[in-house]
Amino acid sequence: MPTSFIPTSADLMRLSPDLLLTVGGTLMMVVEPLTGAGRKARMAVIAALLMAGAIVLSLLAYIDPGSSFSGMLVVDGFSTFFRVLFYGCGLLTVLASIDYFKRERGEESGEYYALMVFSLAGQSLMASANELVLLFIGLEISSISGYIMAGYVRDDRRNNESALKYFLLGSFATAFMLYGVAWIYGLTGSTNLDTVRRAILGGTLDQSHSMLMIATVLIFIGLAFKVAAAPFHTWAPDVYQGAPSPVSGFLSSVPKAAAFAMMLRIAASAFHPMRAQWEPLLWATALATMIVGNFAALRQSNIKRMLAYSSIAHAGYMLVAVTAQSEIGVAATMFYLAAYALMTVGVFAAVTLVASKGERFVEIEDFAGLSQRHPSLALILAVFLFSLVGIPLTGGFFAKFYVFKAALDANLTWLTILGLLNSAVAAFYYLRVLVVMYMKPAPEGTESLEAPSMAIRVTLLASAAGTLYLGIFPSAVLDFAGKAAQLVR
């Protein structure tokens, strides 16, 4: 066996978070059927410990950054940032899920936590891979777990519809990406991002080569589906509305962040020499995504569907920074993803509480009088909504500020203006929820909310604290993102 393929201790350390989650998830699947009905909730504790352990291992691996396994895997500030973000949001989602599945299915939910562990392992590979085939493998691990999680409550037709649509459309989009990867291999003889970049820069492959352009478009279609960018967004509203609320929060934050991590690494490394050809496509996609997401959200009465369309709009804002194709654009996207993930996980956790058993109360009008029925929950939900709008002192404000600053620095003036106008439109449907909560009385006969458990309280408080921290002290995260962005190319 060639020496380069013999893993060293440094190689194994850089892969250790993924190994921990993969081995841990496998053991959970083996042990789960042997666990008594009254003890399946312990699987949530095991999953939470695995994610906490993965955070520690990610930070330890960052002590000795570098590439491993013949350059297939890269541990740097960029991958470490996303790994910690994924595991942290996964941990919060686990805590938000405990009460939900006890309420909907009793305690028979052990395999759900194993699926989430596997999904995080795939997303971690997506963030640290420096090879298109490994990126694809990570994407599939993440996606397959997500398809099952979306339809986890099998007795609920909404869950079944959600999972089926997600699977069919997701598989179709993945085929585009895989076909693009195959074309890249045929053109360059490699799927390693560094080798592809050298082939383009070295003149062995014309940057305007028609087949190269088609290959990049095919890869972009696959990634655009995963981030729910227009016109590949149609799956998101149905999936987020039909899936269990904690799963909706997870799908709209962590897999989206992983797909953006893929997009940023590919665009900033292998295809950076083609940035002039990429810009019109990214410009048009960003604008279309913002417009479709925001104006469709205005017409929604179901809060989960409204949040789904708002998720599409936020993907458009992040694509504005990606369009800048600069270091500040990469850093702004990373910061935005951190802020967006925290407030999305938090807002869906709040929706989980209000929806009650069977998710009967998911209309915006069902939130009427929430400030009187549950003042603390209404206040926390208001923090998330203000952040989604982009109000100062919240993470959402600085996220949008840095995104549009990156666009201006790249002379994308019209895209910035149109993005700001779209952001103003978004304020209407977010503030509408606040008006309902604080200015409309609860209808007669409205059921009182169940007292939230400690687990979901931790999710809400941690998400709100993180959202406020990024709005008041953004420099620490932004500085780290800025340094990480310099290493991507």
Secondary structure, 3 states (H helix, E strand, C coil): CCHHHCCCHHHHHHHHHHHHHHHHHHHHHHHHHHCCHHHCCHHHHHHHHHHHHHHHHHHHHCCCCEEECCCCEEECHHHHHHHHHHHHHHHHHHHHHHHHHHHHHCCCCHHHHHHHHHHHHHHHHHHHECEHHHHHHHHHHHHHHHHHHHCCCCCCHHHHHHHHHHHHHHHHHHHHHHHHHHHHHHHHCCCEHHHHHHHHHCCCCCCCCHHHHHHHHHHHHHHHHHCCCCCCCCHHHHHHHHCCHHHHHHHCCHHHHHHHHHHHHHHHCCCHHHHHHHHHHHHHHHHHHHHHHHHHHCCCCEHHHHHHHHHHHHHHHHHHHHHHCCHHHHHHHHHHHHHHHHHHHHHHHHHHHHHCHHHCCCEHHHHCCHHHHCHHHHHHHHHHHHHHHCCCCCHHHHHHHHHHHHHHHCCCHHHHHHHHHHHHHHHHHHHHHHHHHHHCCCCCCCCCCCCCCHHHHHHHHHHHHHHHHHHHCCHHHHHHHHHHHHCCC
